[in-house]
Amino acid sequence: MEVLGRKLENELPDETRVIACRFPFPDWTPTATEGEGLDQTWAYDMDAIRKPRLPP
């Protein structure tokens, strides 16, 4: 998922929403989630993913 995540970050426009089922993107913070377990989905908005992350 790391390679796919980097590819999507580089190629998708800011207004894109990515929906993932069963496997979340480990380095991204979801905008929304629905369900649980095997039926869980995650929504990621690219403009939120690209915002600079503050150091911990």
Backbone atoms as SQL, in Angstrom:
CREATE TABLE atoms (id INTEGER PRIMARY KEY, chain TEXT, resi INTEGER, resn TEXT, atom TEXT, x REAL, y REAL, z REAL);
INSERT INTO atoms VALUES
  (1, 'A', 1, 'MET', 'N', 0.815, -1.195, 0.000),
  (2, 'A', 1, 'MET', 'CA', 0.000, 0.000, 0.000),
  (3, 'A', 1, 'MET', 'C', 0.861, 1.263, 0.000),
  (4, 'A', 2, 'GLU', 'N', 2.089, 1.164, 0.506),
  (5, 'A', 2, 'GLU', 'CA', 2.954, 2.349, 0.519),
  (6, 'A', 2, 'GLU', 'C', 3.221, 2.861, -0.886),
  (7, 'A', 3, 'VAL', 'N', 3.559, 1.959, -1.794),
  (8, 'A', 3, 'VAL', 'CA', 3.877, 2.352, -3.172),
  (9, 'A', 3, 'VAL', 'C', 2.640, 2.950, -3.833),
  (10, 'A', 4, 'LEU', 'N', 1.495, 2.316, -3.656),
  (11, 'A', 4, 'LEU', 'CA', 0.252, 2.835, -4.227),
  (12, 'A', 4, 'LEU', 'C', -0.078, 4.201, -3.634),
  (13, 'A', 5, 'GLY', 'N', 0.089, 4.365, -2.332),
  (14, 'A', 5, 'GLY', 'CA', -0.176, 5.649, -1.692),
  (15, 'A', 5, 'GLY', 'C', 0.681, 6.765, -2.266),
  (16, 'A', 6, 'ARG', 'N', 1.958, 6.509, -2.445),
  (17, 'A', 6, 'ARG', 'CA', 2.850, 7.527, -3.033),
  (18, 'A', 6, 'ARG', 'C', 2.430, 7.861, -4.458),
  (19, 'A', 7, 'LYS', 'N', 2.059, 6.847, -5.238),
  (20, 'A', 7, 'LYS', 'CA', 1.623, 7.065, -6.625),
  (21, 'A', 7, 'LYS', 'C', 0.367, 7.936, -6.653),
  (22, 'A', 8, 'LEU', 'N', -0.602, 7.626, -5.794),
  (23, 'A', 8, 'LEU', 'CA', -1.837, 8.407, -5.763),
  (24, 'A', 8, 'LEU', 'C', -1.564, 9.844, -5.320),
  (25, 'A', 9, 'GLU', 'N', -0.711, 10.025, -4.325),
  (26, 'A', 9, 'GLU', 'CA', -0.365, 11.379, -3.875),
  (27, 'A', 9, 'GLU', 'C', 0.255, 12.203, -4.998),
  (28, 'A', 10, 'ASN', 'N', 1.069, 11.572, -5.831),
  (29, 'A', 10, 'ASN', 'CA', 1.747, 12.276, -6.918),
  (30, 'A', 10, 'ASN', 'C', 0.850, 12.554, -8.107),
  (31, 'A', 11, 'GLU', 'N', -0.167, 11.728, -8.350),
  (32, 'A', 11, 'GLU', 'CA', -0.908, 11.817, -9.600),
  (33, 'A', 11, 'GLU', 'C', -2.341, 12.342, -9.492),
  (34, 'A', 12, 'LEU', 'N', -2.966, 12.250, -8.327),
  (35, 'A', 12, 'LEU', 'CA', -4.375, 12.647, -8.225),
  (36, 'A', 12, 'LEU', 'C', -4.528, 14.121, -7.887),
  (37, 'A', 13, 'PRO', 'N', -5.575, 14.773, -8.431),
  (38, 'A', 13, 'PRO', 'CA', -5.829, 16.172, -8.082),
  (39, 'A', 13, 'PRO', 'C', -6.306, 16.307, -6.636),
  (40, 'A', 14, 'ASP', 'N', -6.208, 17.524, -6.090),
  (41, 'A', 14, 'ASP', 'CA', -6.579, 17.781, -4.696),
  (42, 'A', 14, 'ASP', 'C', -8.034, 17.448, -4.385),
  (43, 'A', 15, 'GLU', 'N', -8.940, 17.591, -5.347),
  (44, 'A', 15, 'GLU', 'CA', -10.362, 17.382, -5.073),
  (45, 'A', 15, 'GLU', 'C', -10.791, 15.916, -5.125),
  (46, 'A', 16, 'THR', 'N', -9.832, 15.013, -5.226),
  (47, 'A', 16, 'THR', 'CA', -10.124, 13.584, -5.306),
  (48, 'A', 16, 'THR', 'C', -10.365, 12.988, -3.927),
  (49, 'A', 17, 'ARG', 'N', -11.327, 12.063, -3.851),
  (50, 'A', 17, 'ARG', 'CA', -11.561, 11.270, -2.642),
  (51, 'A', 17, 'ARG', 'C', -11.237, 9.819, -2.987),
  (52, 'A', 18, 'VAL', 'N', -10.375, 9.199, -2.199),
  (53, 'A', 18, 'VAL', 'CA', -9.993, 7.800, -2.373),
  (54, 'A', 18, 'VAL', 'C', -10.755, 6.983, -1.333),
  (55, 'A', 19, 'ILE', 'N', -11.396, 5.906, -1.782),
  (56, 'A', 19, 'ILE', 'CA', -12.118, 5.001, -0.892),
  (57, 'A', 19, 'ILE', 'C', -11.364, 3.676, -0.855),
  (58, 'A', 20, 'ALA', 'N', -11.058, 3.192, 0.334),
  (59, 'A', 20, 'ALA', 'CA', -10.355, 1.915, 0.497),
  (60, 'A', 20, 'ALA', 'C', -11.243, 0.963, 1.303),
  (61, 'A', 21, 'CYS', 'N', -11.270, -0.286, 0.888),
  (62, 'A', 21, 'CYS', 'CA', -12.040, -1.319, 1.581),
  (63, 'A', 21, 'CYS', 'C', -11.093, -2.376, 2.127),
  (64, 'A', 22, 'ARG', 'N', -11.340, -2.818, 3.337),
  (65, 'A', 22, 'ARG', 'CA', -10.597, -3.884, 4.019),
  (66, 'A', 22, 'ARG', 'C', -9.176, -3.526, 4.421),
  (67, 'A', 23, 'PHE', 'N', -8.454, -2.758, 3.621),
  (68, 'A', 23, 'PHE', 'CA', -7.067, -2.412, 3.925),
  (69, 'A', 23, 'PHE', 'C', -6.893, -0.897, 3.872),
  (70, 'A', 24, 'PRO', 'N', -6.641, -0.242, 5.005),
  (71, 'A', 24, 'PRO', 'CA', -6.440, 1.215, 4.990),
  (72, 'A', 24, 'PRO', 'C', -5.032, 1.560, 4.495),
  (73, 'A', 25, 'PHE', 'N', -4.863, 2.812, 4.121),
  (74, 'A', 25, 'PHE', 'CA', -3.529, 3.310, 3.807),
  (75, 'A', 25, 'PHE', 'C', -2.863, 3.622, 5.137),
  (76, 'A', 26, 'PRO', 'N', -1.782, 2.936, 5.494),
  (77, 'A', 26, 'PRO', 'CA', -1.210, 3.070, 6.838),
  (78, 'A', 26, 'PRO', 'C', -0.632, 4.449, 7.161),
  (79, 'A', 27, 'ASP', 'N', -0.189, 5.186, 6.149),
  (80, 'A', 27, 'ASP', 'CA', 0.437, 6.493, 6.394),
  (81, 'A', 27, 'ASP', 'C', -0.534, 7.658, 6.254),
  (82, 'A', 28, 'TRP', 'N', -1.782, 7.389, 5.909),
  (83, 'A', 28, 'TRP', 'CA', -2.771, 8.440, 5.707),
  (84, 'A', 28, 'TRP', 'C', -3.768, 8.464, 6.858),
  (85, 'A', 29, 'THR', 'N', -4.268, 9.646, 7.180),
  (86, 'A', 29, 'THR', 'CA', -5.331, 9.795, 8.166),
  (87, 'A', 29, 'THR', 'C', -6.656, 9.889, 7.408),
  (88, 'A', 30, 'PRO', 'N', -7.601, 9.000, 7.707),
  (89, 'A', 30, 'PRO', 'CA', -8.863, 9.027, 6.962),
  (90, 'A', 30, 'PRO', 'C', -9.702, 10.253, 7.304),
  (91, 'A', 31, 'THR', 'N', -10.442, 10.712, 6.306),
  (92, 'A', 31, 'THR', 'CA', -11.392, 11.792, 6.491),
  (93, 'A', 31, 'THR', 'C', -12.673, 11.251, 7.127),
  (94, 'A', 32, 'ALA', 'N', -13.016, 10.004, 6.768),
  (95, 'A', 32, 'ALA', 'CA', -14.211, 9.357, 7.308),
  (96, 'A', 32, 'ALA', 'C', -14.016, 7.847, 7.273),
  (97, 'A', 33, 'THR', 'N', -14.705, 7.145, 8.152),
  (98, 'A', 33, 'THR', 'CA', -14.708, 5.683, 8.145),
  (99, 'A', 33, 'THR', 'C', -16.145, 5.209, 8.311),
  (100, 'A', 34, 'GLU', 'N', -16.390, 3.990, 7.867),
  (101, 'A', 34, 'GLU', 'CA', -17.722, 3.397, 7.986),
  (102, 'A', 34, 'GLU', 'C', -17.556, 1.901, 8.204),
  (103, 'A', 35, 'GLY', 'N', -18.341, 1.329, 9.067),
  (104, 'A', 35, 'GLY', 'CA', -18.307, -0.100, 9.315),
  (105, 'A', 35, 'GLY', 'C', -17.191, -0.488, 10.264),
  (106, 'A', 36, 'GLU', 'N', -16.988, -1.815, 10.349),
  (107, 'A', 36, 'GLU', 'CA', -15.925, -2.338, 11.208),
  (108, 'A', 36, 'GLU', 'C', -15.505, -3.713, 10.711),
  (109, 'A', 37, 'GLY', 'N', -14.340, -4.130, 11.146),
  (110, 'A', 37, 'GLY', 'CA', -13.824, -5.442, 10.742),
  (111, 'A', 37, 'GLY', 'C', -13.628, -5.549, 9.240),
  (112, 'A', 38, 'LEU', 'N', -14.030, -6.688, 8.670),
  (113, 'A', 38, 'LEU', 'CA', -13.868, -6.905, 7.230),
  (114, 'A', 38, 'LEU', 'C', -14.764, -6.001, 6.393),
  (115, 'A', 39, 'ASP', 'N', -15.778, -5.418, 7.008),
  (116, 'A', 39, 'ASP', 'CA', -16.699, -4.546, 6.279),
  (117, 'A', 39, 'ASP', 'C', -16.367, -3.071, 6.441),
  (118, 'A', 40, 'GLN', 'N', -15.203, -2.752, 6.968),
  (119, 'A', 40, 'GLN', 'CA', -14.833, -1.354, 7.181),
  (120, 'A', 40, 'GLN', 'C', -14.312, -0.733, 5.897),
  (121, 'A', 41, 'THR', 'N', -14.659, 0.545, 5.695),
  (122, 'A', 41, 'THR', 'CA', -14.130, 1.327, 4.585),
  (123, 'A', 41, 'THR', 'C', -13.559, 2.628, 5.135),
  (124, 'A', 42, 'TRP', 'N', -12.618, 3.189, 4.411),
  (125, 'A', 42, 'TRP', 'CA', -11.959, 4.443, 4.786),
  (126, 'A', 42, 'TRP', 'C', -12.033, 5.397, 3.607),
  (127, 'A', 43, 'ALA', 'N', -12.323, 6.658, 3.888),
  (128, 'A', 43, 'ALA', 'CA', -12.335, 7.703, 2.863),
  (129, 'A', 43, 'ALA', 'C', -11.187, 8.666, 3.148),
  (130, 'A', 44, 'TYR', 'N', -10.470, 8.997, 2.109),
  (131, 'A', 44, 'TYR', 'CA', -9.326, 9.912, 2.222),
  (132, 'A', 44, 'TYR', 'C', -9.482, 11.022, 1.189),
  (133, 'A', 45, 'ASP', 'N', -9.441, 12.268, 1.622),
  (134, 'A', 45, 'ASP', 'CA', -9.470, 13.413, 0.714),
  (135, 'A', 45, 'ASP', 'C', -8.035, 13.843, 0.454),
  (136, 'A', 46, 'MET', 'N', -7.676, 13.906, -0.814),
  (137, 'A', 46, 'MET', 'CA', -6.283, 14.182, -1.173),
  (138, 'A', 46, 'MET', 'C', -5.809, 15.544, -0.679),
  (139, 'A', 47, 'ASP', 'N', -6.686, 16.552, -0.652),
  (140, 'A', 47, 'ASP', 'CA', -6.225, 17.854, -0.157),
  (141, 'A', 47, 'ASP', 'C', -5.843, 17.771, 1.325),
  (142, 'A', 48, 'ALA', 'N', -6.522, 16.924, 2.097),
  (143, 'A', 48, 'ALA', 'CA', -6.169, 16.742, 3.512),
  (144, 'A', 48, 'ALA', 'C', -4.892, 15.914, 3.657),
  (145, 'A', 49, 'ILE', 'N', -4.704, 14.948, 2.790),
  (146, 'A', 49, 'ILE', 'CA', -3.504, 14.098, 2.841),
  (147, 'A', 49, 'ILE', 'C', -2.263, 14.920, 2.537),
  (148, 'A', 50, 'ARG', 'N', -2.379, 15.868, 1.646),
  (149, 'A', 50, 'ARG', 'CA', -1.209, 16.649, 1.217),
  (150, 'A', 50, 'ARG', 'C', -0.847, 17.792, 2.152),
  (151, 'A', 51, 'LYS', 'N', -1.720, 18.150, 3.095),
  (152, 'A', 51, 'LYS', 'CA', -1.392, 19.243, 4.012),
  (153, 'A', 51, 'LYS', 'C', -0.130, 18.872, 4.778),
  (154, 'A', 52, 'PRO', 'N', 0.729, 19.861, 5.026),
  (155, 'A', 52, 'PRO', 'CA', 1.961, 19.553, 5.767),
  (156, 'A', 52, 'PRO', 'C', 1.641, 18.965, 7.135),
  (157, 'A', 53, 'ARG', 'N', 2.334, 17.928, 7.474),
  (158, 'A', 53, 'ARG', 'CA', 2.143, 17.279, 8.770),
  (159, 'A', 53, 'ARG', 'C', 3.057, 17.924, 9.801),
  (160, 'A', 54, 'LEU', 'N', 2.506, 18.184, 10.971),
  (161, 'A', 54, 'LEU', 'CA', 3.304, 18.767, 12.052),
  (162, 'A', 54, 'LEU', 'C', 4.115, 17.658, 12.727),
  (163, 'A', 55, 'PRO', 'N', 5.339, 17.951, 13.133),
  (164, 'A', 55, 'PRO', 'CA', 6.126, 16.942, 13.833),
  (165, 'A', 55, 'PRO', 'C', 5.470, 16.571, 15.166),
  (166, 'A', 56, 'PRO', 'N', 5.627, 15.309, 15.590),
  (167, 'A', 56, 'PRO', 'CA', 5.003, 14.875, 16.863),
  (168, 'A', 56, 'PRO', 'C', 5.583, 15.576, 18.076);
